């Protein structure tokens, strides 16, 4: 059994097939398949089920997988420890972004470019996904760091949060929407959105979870008729009279010509939160720890929005 065979096995599981794994590892697919079969022959058990459209681990493969990852992490730690003594930072960092996060007020691309310029031997693997899937990946070590939306103020067990954005959710409607006839001021009770067609971010995002939690408290289920991964699309749909967009304050995309009205949702108030997340024990690799420190330094802290103070 060789470390490279374990790395190949883990890559095939993570990519769900030999073709993508071979591309990721810069190998020819026949050679990769041969190495996996050699590993299975040495262990005396099949590790991968090749019968479906995607390749999945067998029961034995699922049992072996955490040990294979631990062996690879230990080998990487040996290299990283030696590199630390020579002043060279290298390795691979996996960073997850919730869909639409790149459109926020901070420049993730610029932060990563600066990090790469300072540490060219570190590979940063960037992925975009829903909060639910990234949070699960973070807890099992498939992600080192994640920038994710959350409906909760506190992280789940095993994770740590640093809140980046914490703002109220708002209802965004076209200027002639019937909802405005029943609104006095700049707020709207959540109950007024009962039975209205709503436009929101997809399930698995923090904003959607906050909406569903708030509606449950108010005694009804939200009628979401349109979903979009980026905040400006729901606002555009609302502008065409297709429903009420529910978005974080400051991301409503309201044009200056008054084509949209923005109302803070109350009774109950709901929050749109974006958090920098990592495992509670801290990232395992020195490279991930350095990137985390860089992100914690550079990303903003929540500021008051519409008179509601941001929570630290």
N, C-alpha and C positions, 0 to 999 in steps of 0.2 A: 504494500500500500504506500503510495506516495502523496505528498501534499498537493501536487498538481492534479492528481486524480480526484481528490476531495474538492478542490476548487472547481474542477469541471462539473462534478456532480451538483454542487451548490448552484452553479451558474445555470445548468439545465433546469433545475427546479424553479429558480427565480424567473427565468425567461419563459418557462412553459413549453420548451421545445429545443431541439438540437440546432435548428437553423439560426435562431436568434442568439442562442448561447455561443455558437461558433463565431458569429459576427462580433459579439461582445468580446470574445477571447482572442479574436484575430487568428482563428484556426480554420483548417478545412474540416467540413462536417464529418467525412468518413474517419478522419483521425480522432476527432472528439468521440464519436460513437465507439470506436475501437478501445479507447482508453476507459470509457465507462464500463464496457463489457468486461474488460480485464479486471477492473475493480470488483465488479459483481462476481466474477469467477473466483477471485481471491477470497471474497467474503462468503461465497457459497449460497448467496441469495440474490434475487433480482431487487434492485433498488428503485427502478423506474417502471411505470406502467406505460407502455407504448401503444396500447390498443385504441385509445381515443384520438380525437382531433388534436388535443394537446397532450403533452407528456406530463404525467403527474407522479409523485412518489408513491411507491407501494407502502404497505403498513410497515415493513422493515425500513424502507427509505425514510418514512416520517420519523421513525425512532432514531435513525442514524443522523438525520439532518442537524439537530442541535449540537451533536458532538463534532460533526464535520466543521460546522461554523466555529465552534470553540477552538478546535485545532488550528484552523486558519487564523483566527484572531490571536492565538498564542504565538504563532509563527510571525505574524505581523508585528506583535508587540516586541519580539526579540529584535527585529530589524529597526523598529522605531526607537528602541532604547539605545541601540548603537548609534543611530543617526543623531539622537539628542546629544550624545557626547561629542559629536563632530560638528554640531551646530546646523545640521541639515534637517529640514522638515520635509517629510514625504509621506506618501500613503494615499488613501482614498476616503473621501468624505461623502456621505449620502445626505442630501438636503431635499426636503419636501416642501412644496408650496401649494397652498390651497388655490383652487381655480380662481383666477381673477386677482390674486394677491399682487401680481406684477403691476397692476394699475393703481396701486395705492400711492401715497404721497412720498414714499421713499424709493430709492433707485436700487433694487436688488441686483440688477445687471452690473451697475457701477461698483457696488460693494464687492461682488464676486470677481470683477475684473481687477480691482485693487488688490484683493487677496491673492489672486493668481500671479500678479506682478511681483508680490513680495515672496510668494512661495510657489515657484513654477513647478516644483516636483510633486505637488499635491494635486491629485485628480479630484475634481468636484463633480459628482453625479447628481444632476438636478432632475426632479420629477414633479409633475403637477397632478394632484388627485384631490379627492374629497377629504374632509376633516376626519370622518369616521375611519376610513382606510389608513390614512397617515398615522392617526393616533395608535391604531392596532400595530402598524409596522414599527412605530417608534418603540413600543413596549416590548416587542420581541427582538429588537436590535437590527431590523432591516433598514431603518433610517437612523441616522445619527442626530439630526436636528430637523425640526419642522416648523413652518410658519403656517398656522392653522386657525380657522375660525372656531369659536367655542361659545356655547350658550351659558356655560358655567363660569363662575368667578374663580373656582379652585380647580387645579389639575386632578386627573384621576390618580389613584394609587400607582406608584411606580414612575410617575412623570413629574416634571417641574415646569412651571410656566413663568414667563415674564410678559405681562400684558403690553401690547404695542398700541392697539387702538381699542377704546372703550367708549362707545357713543350710543345715544338712543336710536331706536328704530323709528322711521318716519313713514307716513303714507304719502305717496306721490300721485297726484291725480291731474287730469286735464282741467283747464280753467273753467270749463262749463259742466264739470261732472256734478250729478245730482247730490253727491255727498256733501258738497260745499253749502248747500241750502240748509243743512242741519248742523253746521259747524259755527261755533262762536269763538273767534280768536284763532290761535295758531296750533291748537291741539285737537285731537279727535279720540274719543274712547274706542278701545278695541272692539267693543260690542257693536259699534256702528258698521264694522266691516263684515259682520255676520251675513252670509248669503251673497256677498259681493264677489265678483270674479277677482281673484288676487293674482298678482304677478310677482314672482319671488325667485331667489336663487334655488338651485336644485337641492334635493334631499341629500344629507351627508355634509352639508355646510352648516356653519355655526348660526348664520342668520335664519336659515330654514328651521333649525332646531329651536331657536328662540321663539320664532313665530308659532310653531306647533305647541310649544310649552305654554306660551301666553294664552293661546286660544283654548287650550285645555283648562286653564285656570278660569277663563271667562265662560266656560261651559259650551263650547261649540268646536267643530272641526273646520279648519280653513279650507275654502274652496279655491285651490290654486289651479288656474286654468292655463297659465303660461309659466315656463321655467327658462332661465338663462343664466349662464355661468359668470357673466360679467355685469357689473351694476348698471352700465349705461344702456344696455339693451332693455331691461324692464322699464326704465324711464321713457325710452322711445315708444315702447308699446303703450304705456299709460298715456303718453301725449296723443296717441291716435284713438284714445277712448276705448281701449280694449280691456280696461280693468284698473285696479288700484295696485300700484307697485309698492312693495314693502322692502325698504332698503335701509342701510345704516345712514344716519345723518351725515351730510357732507359728501355723499356719494350718489346723490339723487340725479345728478346731471341736468338739473333744472336750467333752462336757458334764460338769459337776461330779459327776453322779450315778454315774460309773463305767461308763456305757453303752458307752464305747469305750476301747480300749487303744492307746497310741502307742509305737512301737518305732523307734529310730533304725536306719536301714539301713546296714550295713557290708559290707566285703569284696566289692566296693569301696564306700567311702562316696561318695555323690553329693550335689551341692550344688544348691540352688534359689537362683538369683541374679536380681535385678532391677537393671537398670542404666539410668542416664540417658545417652542417646547423642546425638551430633551429629557432623557432618562434621569430620574431623581439622583442616581449615583454619579451622574455626569457621563459625557461621551467616553467611550473606551479608548479611543486613539488620541495621541497628542495633536494630530492635525485637526481632528474634529473639535478638540477643546480650544485650540487657537482660533478656529473659525467662529465658534460659539462666542468667545470673548469679543471678537471683532464685531459680530452682529449685535451683541448686547450693548456695546459701546455706541454703535452707529445708529441703531434703530430708535425712533422717537419714543417718548413716554406719552401716555394719554393726556390730552389737554381738555379743558372744559369745552363742551359743545352745546350751544343753545341754552346756556345758563345751567347746564347739568354738569357738575365737575366730573372729570374723568377719574377713574379709580386707579391707583398705582399698581 
